[in-house]
Amino acid sequence: MEVFDGKRRYDVIFKDEGQDTLPATEKSPFSGAASKCSMYIDKLGEQGDDLLWELTKDRPIYFWIMQDKKTKVPFIAKIKIDDTPLGELEVHTTSVEIKE
């Protein structure tokens, strides 16, 4: 998928990593079946002092998509980058508000 942010053009590559089970933890109340995906971002023809380039050209961003049990609306339950200049990064969804 090609993305243009008004200044630069990127290729964004998504990959289905299959199904996974998120365990219940103190970080998030959401647990259960989730679809695991990965995303690579390749800034075409450019390189330099750009954190986005450093994080995603060779290192995927993983994310887990779950479905709200009541409304069946999908949401991102977890995001993880294994290696950043600051170490591993994990983001967990703590609440979801769906307005019908």
C-alpha positions as CSV (number, residue, x, y, z in Angstrom):
1,M,0.0,0.0,0.0
2,E,1.4,3.4,-0.9
3,V,1.0,6.3,1.6
4,F,1.7,10.0,1.0
5,D,2.0,12.2,4.1
6,G,2.1,15.5,2.1
7,K,5.9,15.5,2.0
8,R,7.1,12.0,1.4
9,R,5.8,8.7,-0.1
10,Y,6.0,5.4,1.8
11,D,5.4,1.8,1.0
12,V,3.5,0.2,3.9
13,I,3.6,-3.6,3.9
14,F,1.1,-5.6,6.0
15,K,1.4,-9.3,6.8
16,D,-1.0,-11.7,8.4
17,E,0.9,-13.4,11.2
18,G,-2.0,-15.8,12.0
19,Q,-4.0,-16.2,15.2
20,D,-2.7,-15.7,18.7
21,T,-4.1,-15.7,22.2
22,L,-3.5,-12.7,24.4
23,P,-3.2,-13.7,28.1
24,A,-4.9,-11.7,30.9
25,T,-2.3,-9.4,32.4
26,E,-2.1,-6.4,34.7
27,K,-1.4,-4.2,31.6
28,S,-4.7,-4.8,29.9
29,P,-8.1,-6.3,30.8
30,F,-8.4,-7.7,27.3
31,S,-7.6,-11.4,26.7
32,G,-8.5,-14.1,24.3
33,A,-8.3,-14.8,20.6
34,A,-6.6,-12.1,18.5
35,S,-5.4,-11.7,14.9
36,K,-1.6,-11.0,14.9
37,C,-0.3,-8.7,12.1
38,S,3.0,-7.1,11.2
39,M,3.6,-3.8,9.4
40,Y,6.8,-2.6,7.7
41,I,7.2,1.0,6.5
42,D,9.7,1.7,3.7
43,K,10.4,5.3,3.0
44,L,11.2,5.1,-0.7
45,G,14.5,6.6,-1.9
46,E,15.3,8.4,1.3
47,Q,17.4,7.8,4.3
48,G,18.7,9.9,7.1
49,D,17.9,11.2,10.5
50,D,14.4,9.8,10.7
51,L,13.2,7.7,13.6
52,L,10.4,6.2,11.6
53,W,12.9,4.9,9.1
54,E,15.1,3.5,11.8
55,L,12.2,1.7,13.5
56,T,10.3,0.2,10.6
57,K,12.4,-0.4,7.5
58,D,14.0,-3.6,8.8
59,R,12.0,-4.1,12.0
60,P,8.3,-4.8,11.9
61,I,5.6,-3.3,14.1
62,Y,3.4,-6.1,15.4
63,F,-0.2,-5.5,16.4
64,W,-3.0,-7.7,17.7
65,I,-6.6,-7.1,16.6
66,M,-9.4,-8.3,18.8
67,Q,-13.2,-7.9,18.4
68,D,-15.4,-6.2,21.0
69,K,-17.7,-9.0,22.3
70,K,-20.8,-6.9,22.4
71,T,-20.7,-4.8,19.2
72,K,-18.3,-7.1,17.2
73,V,-16.2,-3.9,16.3
74,P,-12.5,-4.7,15.8
75,F,-9.9,-2.8,17.8
76,I,-6.1,-2.9,18.3
77,A,-5.5,-4.6,21.7
78,K,-1.6,-4.6,21.6
79,I,1.3,-3.1,19.7
80,K,4.9,-4.3,20.0
81,I,8.2,-3.4,18.5
82,D,10.9,-5.9,19.5
83,D,13.9,-3.5,19.1
84,T,14.0,0.3,19.1
85,P,16.8,2.7,20.0
86,L,15.3,2.8,23.4
87,G,14.7,-1.0,23.7
88,E,11.5,-3.1,23.4
89,L,8.3,-1.1,23.1
90,E,4.8,-2.5,24.0
91,V,1.5,-0.6,24.1
92,H,-1.6,-2.2,25.6
93,T,-5.2,-1.1,25.2
94,T,-6.7,-0.5,28.6
95,S,-10.2,0.6,27.6
96,V,-12.4,0.8,24.5
97,E,-15.4,3.0,24.1
98,I,-17.7,2.3,21.2
99,K,-20.4,4.7,20.4
100,E,-23.3,3.3,18.4
